Amino acid sequence: MINVTEASNEKQVEQQHLDHVLGLIKAKEKELRKSIKTVEGEARDLNSHFFDDVKLDYDGYSTSMETALSIHQQQQLLAERERDWQHSAKQLATVQRLEKSPYFARVDFKEKDSDETETIYIGLGSFADDNDHFLVYDWRAPISSIYYDGKLGQVSYNSPEGEITVDMTKKRQFQIKDGKIVNMFDTNESIGDQMLLSVLSEKSSTQMKSIVTTIQREQNKIIRNTSADLLFVQGAAGSGKTSAILQRIAYLLYRYRGNLTSSDVIMFSPNQLFNDYIKNVLPEMGEQNMVQMTYWQFVARRLPGMQVENLFDQFEDQSANTAIGNFKDSVHFFNLLTRYAKKLNERGVIFKNINFRDPKKPYFAKEKIKEIYYSFNQNYNLANRIDATREELIKMLNRKIAPEVRKAWVSKTIESLSKEELNNLYDRPDQEFSSEAEEEKFLGRKIVVKALQPVFQRIRHNNFINMRAQYLSFLRTVPKMVDFSKWNISVDDWAEHVEEVKDGFRKHTIHMNDVSAYLYLYDLITGRRTDYEMRYAFIDEIQDYTPFQLAYLKYNFPRAKFTMLGDLNQAIFTKDESRSLLKQISGLFDPKKTDVVQLTKSYRSTKQITDFTKQILRQGEKIEAFNRQGPVPAIYGRKTEKEAVAVLTKLLRENDQQKFTTAIITKDLASAEHLHKQLQAEGKKTTLIATANQRLVSGNLILPSYLAKGLEFDAVVMWDASKKAYHELDETQLVYTITSRAMYKLDLIYTGEKSPLLDVKADTYLVK
């Protein structure tokens, strides 16, 4: 046990070490600023005198060669300066990050067969002195993993030379603010509870922060996993899944630097609001953000002429979750589509006419296109067949130019052109022709080529395939390919469903469970190139994806390693189907290269909130609460809406006094809008988050449940927790998602009868 004097002396010694490191960091910052200034000056000089040193001479071959070489040398010098500048700017950014808090941990260890103790300090980036002696190690460096992984004693880490075992004798954690050590703890655990408590008790903000200082052992397994083709992370609400994934991306970019850039990494997140929430985490660690989008954006951008069902439509339209929906969302449906596409090589592709000028008379008739398409021999696959058809149609189009020039509409067009329009058609202002007929032929050709441009584009973009009819044809073929009784579907129900899809096409709308299949069929027919560049794909809130969507993403990124994370207890859109998700998608990956990690400890909420929310779930007992204390959740039952609003305004006043960010979470958008108006009438300022494209702001927010995914707030009020609003058993996950957003304070308000889904032990909440 360290006595007070000893601890005080130790802290003094550590402060002296910190002062020394900070001094060197500041000196390095000065040096880098100077070097950047010098490089910028040199680049400016090179630019301004670029042509002074370049010998320009266009007379002879050898002198023009000399000119080219001279320009090339100048360009190389400029490129070199640019590289120097970028290297220094990157170093400067690291040094500036370290200046705020150079490190957060110290580890002492002995290597095998050595009596000498080595000490390393771990921070957000690496920093070495002029003799290349490391004063701070990047948290992602191989040696740093012993801090996260082991207790004191024997601990191993993977280095480029293989596994190394050391004897760890000390593990110390620091909280540093403005160059001073505020707190310092020695611990045997991966991260001491004191440190965690201190970090977790900070207020929530509208942007997620990095968790580098508090990574737990289980999270570290996720971050440093490089062997799995599929890493599946099942984690309770608030268990640090998303944070661990963002640190994982930062780790991979560090580990494979030089071979992996942020543009080789894609992350699918639940909504745009969430993208905004996490956008600062990677830049805080000195890395650029990865490619980031929602699944909806991924598919909708490829169908500009169709309105794709969005988050709001999906949530509001509960009728779609039928046996048919489950069938269309399955990997089985994905495999049926693959089988159907193979048959199209022999027959069955549906074409449409390509018109030009006369809508009644096809320029290229669909029968002719079909004849061309199936004229190629059996060795052709779908992709070759469409390429060859395109080439043939473009050849035919080129042969149509000359006869088109002789048609009456062309000479009429020439006569109607203004002088300026005519001049624009000539290759040069003084262009001469041997005869008037020659000139007319020249102008006619220019006019025809320009007029045929849309036809050329239609051919180039495969617009001669009748994609909507093709998809409907596939749906009509399905009953011959599958035993519907296994899916509890009748043939009549299916026929009716196909008509609904057709009706949607007429109105230019498409359901979410059709869009992936529609695009997959298009990709198979046209041989659209998949993305071989993408090396890592991350999918957050996996429980709201269907197996078909995941199979389609796997098809799109065939070389990527996948990390999928989520909480099957929070499935809002897929309901109970999320339970079979892992079983269905595991078939897409090599079982030997599939790792499943379970995070059961919840850090987001206080013990009181976690103990309350986990009872909502059918298997909630697996969730462990972290021992952070706070008020017990409170439930307010009132007779009228007016009384309920009065309770809400009182709660908001109390929360404002504690400077909490409060989220009032309603079931759907209509309730959120209605409540927002009522609070406005009461003179209470709140921000309504109605779409995923809005920014999160501090203060009091009102948002529908489906936009709250992945977010966290100091205080949460579940609005209208009544039996009327939540009575279906498959809404259990939704209630859990809403209540588990709260970090410190949770209140539930209802009128009439309380929701039966809130059947929890009476001693875990207060009735007010």
Salt bridges, closest charged atoms under 4 A:
GLU10 OE1 - ARG172 NH2 2.33
GLU14 OE2 - ARG106 NH1 2.73
GLU14 OE2 - ARG172 NH1 2.84
GLU29 OE2 - ARG33 NH2 2.89
GLU31 OE2 - LYS28 NZ 3.46
GLU42 OE1 - ARG81 NE 2.64
ASP52 OD2 - HIS49 ND1 2.80
GLU66 OE2 - LYS55 NZ 3.50
GLU80 OE1 - ARG81 NH1 3.95
ASP108 OD2 - ARG106 NH2 2.77
ASP138 OD1 - ARG140 NE 2.99
ASP186 OD2 - LYS170 NZ 3.65
ASP186 OD1 - ARG172 NE 2.62
GLU189 OE2 - LYS151 NZ 3.42
GLU218 OE2 - LYS221 NZ 3.15
ASP276 OD1 - LYS279 NZ 3.12
ASP276 OD2 - ARG695 NE 2.87
GLU287 OE2 - ARG140 NH1 2.83
GLU309 OE2 - HIS511 ND1 3.35
GLU371 OE2 - LYS368 NZ 3.50
ASP387 OD1 - ARG390 NH2 2.58
GLU392 OE2 - ARG399 NH2 3.90
GLU404 OE1 - LYS407 NZ 3.38
ASP427 OD1 - LYS446 NZ 2.85
ASP430 OD1 - ARG428 NE 3.61
ASP503 OD1 - ARG506 NH1 3.53
ASP503 OD2 - LYS507 NZ 3.11
ASP514 OD1 - LYS328 NZ 2.51
ASP523 OD1 - ARG302 NH2 2.62
ASP523 OD1 - ARG528 NE 2.97
GLU541 OE1 - LYS709 NZ 3.74
ASP544 OD2 - LYS709 NZ 3.09
ASP576 OD1 - ARG618 NH2 3.45
ASP611 OD2 - LYS607 NZ 2.90
GLU641 OE2 - HIS674 NE2 3.29
GLU654 OE2 - LYS650 NZ 3.18
ASP656 OD2 - LYS684 NZ 3.10
GLU712 OE1 - ARG604 NE 3.06
GLU728 OE2 - HIS727 NE2 3.65
GLU731 OE2 - LYS667 NZ 2.50
ASP747 OD2 - LYS745 NZ 2.91
GLU753 OE2 - LYS723 NZ 3.85
